[in-house]
């Protein structure tokens, strides 16, 4: 344990705490080869994930607002306790707008979740204000880790410390940086049913072997396999998305018209980003008192032709 409360094996990895322009702590994880990830305590949001050559793998808008209470447009915002817009809760929940804390006493994890990795443990507990709009006591523990080979993992554990059950949905709203949306395809979604948010959540079945992009897409694919791939033809690389406890996959690109309506998003930036999220949305997760849910998202890149 180093003074920051972030944990690392000093022989193979490094963890550093810095402050952003608003004085909010950010944790920088580095592996021995020079790959890095940067996590903000505001929202528990991963803001950067770079290769050992320094290439940024996550998209952040040039017009992103880096000032609370606005979540940053890009990186990996955590949407909890809901994804979408329902009831009194704001769209995509409140976790992405809250100040998380470094968790100095995380419960023990499987050895694979720490060995040889640079990692930090964060925790979010509800404030009095949160309990007024969502009256459920919880502990949300998040471990963000960067492996020796540069893979980025987000491991979440959400515990019910209420006296009654509660239900939630969750998504890791991952903005991948891509060469050009017209050069990208997604595999691993074939034959799946999906809810189309552009058609009042009507249910359809994916007909294509791969998903390509020619217009706005806003879908929730249901009960997907645990591996989804995003092929970037121009950059000759593939993002591999491996997930556990996250049955659904959100695919989103706002395209031209919607891009122009978003104040924190450039008019043409839809060409350089694609959101593909590990999520649990269609069937809410219900926790009884004392129960804990675990979800795991691992992102890696591999060369492709």
Residue pairs with C-beta under 8 A, 6 or more apart in sequence:
1 7
1 104
2 8
2 10
2 15
4 15
4 16
4 17
4 27
4 102
4 120
5 102
5 103
5 104
5 120
5 121
6 15
6 17
6 27
6 29
6 102
6 119
6 120
6 121
7 15
7 114
7 119
7 120
7 121
8 14
8 15
8 29
8 117
8 118
8 119
9 115
9 116
9 117
12 31
12 32
12 116
12 148
13 29
13 30
13 31
13 32
13 116
13 117
13 118
13 146
13 148
14 29
14 30
14 118
15 27
15 28
15 29
15 30
15 118
15 119
15 120
16 27
16 28
16 30
17 25
17 26
17 27
17 28
18 25
18 26
18 27
18 28
19 25
19 26
20 26
20 40
20 42
20 66
21 66
22 42
22 66
22 67
22 68
24 40
24 41
24 42
24 68
24 99
25 40
25 41
25 102
26 38
26 39
26 40
26 41
26 47
27 38
27 39
27 41
27 102
27 120
27 144
28 36
28 37
28 38
29 36
29 37
29 38
29 39
29 118
29 119
29 120
29 144
29 145
29 146
30 36
30 118
30 146
31 52
31 117
31 118
31 146
31 147
31 148
31 149
31 150
32 148
33 52
33 148
33 149
33 150
34 52
34 53
34 54
35 50
35 51
35 52
35 146
35 150
36 48
36 49
36 50
36 146
37 46
37 48
37 49
37 50
37 118
37 144
37 146
37 152
38 46
38 47
38 48
38 49
39 45
39 46
39 47
39 120
39 122
39 144
40 47
40 72
41 99
41 100
41 101
41 102
41 122
42 68
42 71
42 97
42 98
42 99
42 100
43 71
43 72
43 77
43 78
43 95
43 96
43 97
43 98
43 100
44 78
44 95
44 96
44 100
44 122
44 124
44 140
44 142
44 144
45 71
45 72
45 75
45 76
45 77
45 78
45 96
46 58
46 75
46 76
46 144
46 152
46 154
47 58
47 60
47 72
47 74
47 75
48 56
48 58
48 60
48 75
49 56
49 57
49 58
49 146
49 152
49 299
50 56
50 57
51 57
51 150
51 301
52 150
56 177
57 176
57 177
57 239
57 299
57 301
58 74
58 75
58 76
58 174
58 175
58 176
58 177
59 74
59 175
59 176
59 177
59 178
59 269
59 272
59 273
60 72
60 73
60 74
60 75
60 175
61 73
61 74
61 264
61 265
61 266
61 269
62 266
62 269
63 73
63 263
63 264
63 265
63 266
63 269
64 72
64 73
64 74
64 264
65 72
65 73
65 263
65 264
66 72
68 97
68 99
69 97
70 97
70 264
71 77
71 96
71 97
73 175
73 262
73 264
73 265
74 175
74 273
75 175
76 154
76 172
76 173
76 174
76 175
77 92
77 96
77 173
78 95
78 96
78 142
78 156
78 170
78 171
78 172
78 173
79 92
79 93
79 95
79 96
79 169
79 170
79 171
79 172
79 173
79 279
80 93
80 94
80 95
80 96
80 140
80 158
80 168
80 169
80 170
81 89
81 93
81 94
81 95
81 134
81 136
81 138
81 166
81 168
81 169
81 170
82 89
82 92
82 93
82 168
82 169
83 92
83 93
83 169
83 170
83 171
83 173
83 250
83 279
83 281
84 91
84 92
84 169
84 197
84 281
85 91
88 133
89 133
89 134
90 97
92 171
92 173
94 130
94 133
94 134
95 124
95 140
98 124
98 127
98 130
100 122
100 123
100 124
100 142
101 122
101 123
101 124
102 120
102 121
102 122
102 123
103 121
103 122
103 123
103 141
104 121
106 121
106 123
106 141
106 143
107 141
107 157
109 143
109 155
113 119
113 143
113 145
113 153
113 155
114 145
116 147
116 148
117 145
117 146
117 147
117 148
117 153
118 145
118 146
119 143
119 144
119 145
119 146
120 143
120 144
120 145
121 141
121 142
121 143
122 141
122 142
122 143
122 144
123 139
123 140
123 141
123 142
124 139
124 140
124 142
125 137
125 138
125 139
125 140
126 134
126 136
126 137
126 138
131 137
136 160
136 162
136 166
137 160
137 161
137 162
138 158
138 159
138 160
138 161
138 162
138 166
139 157
139 158
139 159
139 161
140 156
140 157
140 158
141 156
141 157
141 158
141 159
142 154
142 155
142 156
142 157
143 153
143 154
143 155
144 152
144 153
144 154
145 152
145 153
145 155
146 152
146 153
147 153
149 300
150 300
150 301
151 298
151 299
151 300
152 298
152 299
152 300
153 296
153 297
153 298
153 299
154 172
154 296
154 297
155 294
155 295
155 296
156 170
156 293
156 294
156 295
156 296
157 292
157 293
157 294
158 168
158 170
158 285
158 287
158 292
158 293
159 287
159 290
159 291
159 292
160 166
160 287
160 288
160 289
160 290
160 291
160 292
161 289
161 290
162 289
163 289
164 289
165 286
165 287
165 288
165 289
166 286
166 287
167 284
167 285
167 286
167 287
168 284
168 285
168 287
169 279
169 280
169 281
169 284
169 285
170 246
170 279
170 280
170 281
170 285
170 295
171 248
171 250
171 277
171 278
171 279
171 280
171 281
172 246
172 277
172 278
172 279
172 297
173 250
173 275
173 277
174 241
174 275
174 276
174 277
174 278
174 297
174 299
175 273
175 274
175 275
176 230
176 239
176 273
176 274
176 275
176 276
177 272
177 273
178 184
178 230
178 232
178 235
178 272
178 273
178 274
179 232
179 233
179 234
179 235
179 272
180 234
180 271
180 272
181 213
181 253
181 270
181 271
181 272
181 273
181 274
182 212
182 213
182 214
182 271
183 232
183 233
183 234
184 212
184 213
184 230
184 231
184 232
184 233
184 274
185 210
185 211
185 212
185 230
185 231
185 233
186 210
186 211
186 228
186 229
186 230
186 231
186 251
186 274
186 276
187 209
187 210
187 211
187 228
187 229
187 231
188 224
188 225
188 227
188 228
188 229
188 249
189 206
189 211
189 221
189 224
189 228
189 249
189 251
190 206
190 208
190 209
190 210
191 205
191 206
192 205
192 206
192 221
192 222
192 223
192 224
193 203
193 204
193 205
193 206
193 221
193 222
193 223
194 203
194 204
194 205
194 206
194 219
194 220
194 221
194 222
195 201
195 202
195 203
195 219
195 220
195 222
195 282
196 202
196 203
196 204
196 218
196 219
197 218
197 219
197 220
198 216
198 217
198 218
206 221
210 231
211 217
211 251
213 253
213 274
215 255
216 253
216 254
216 255
216 257
216 258
217 251
217 252
217 253
217 255
218 251
218 252
218 254
219 250
219 251
219 252
220 248
220 249
220 250
220 279
220 281
220 282
221 248
221 249
221 250
221 251
222 247
222 248
222 282
223 247
223 248
223 282
224 247
224 248
224 249
226 242
226 243
226 244
227 240
227 241
227 242
227 243
228 240
228 241
228 243
228 249
228 276
229 238
229 239
229 240
229 241
230 238
230 239
230 241
230 274
230 276
231 238
231 304
232 238
232 239
232 304
236 303
236 304
236 305
237 301
237 302
237 303
237 304
238 301
238 302
238 303
238 304
239 276
239 299
239 300
239 301
240 299
240 300
240 301
240 302
241 249
241 276
241 278
241 297
241 298
241 299
242 297
242 298
242 299
242 300
243 278
243 295
243 296
243 297
243 298
244 294
244 295
244 296
245 280
245 293
245 294
245 295
245 296
246 278
246 279
246 280
246 295
246 296
246 297
247 280
247 282
247 283
248 278
248 279
248 280
248 281
248 282
249 276
249 277
249 278
249 279
250 275
250 276
250 277
250 279
250 281
251 274
251 275
251 276
251 277
252 274
252 275
252 277
253 270
253 273
253 274
253 275
254 262
254 265
254 270
255 270
256 267
256 268
256 270
258 270
259 265
259 266
259 267
259 268
259 269
259 270
260 267
278 295
278 297
280 295
285 293
287 293
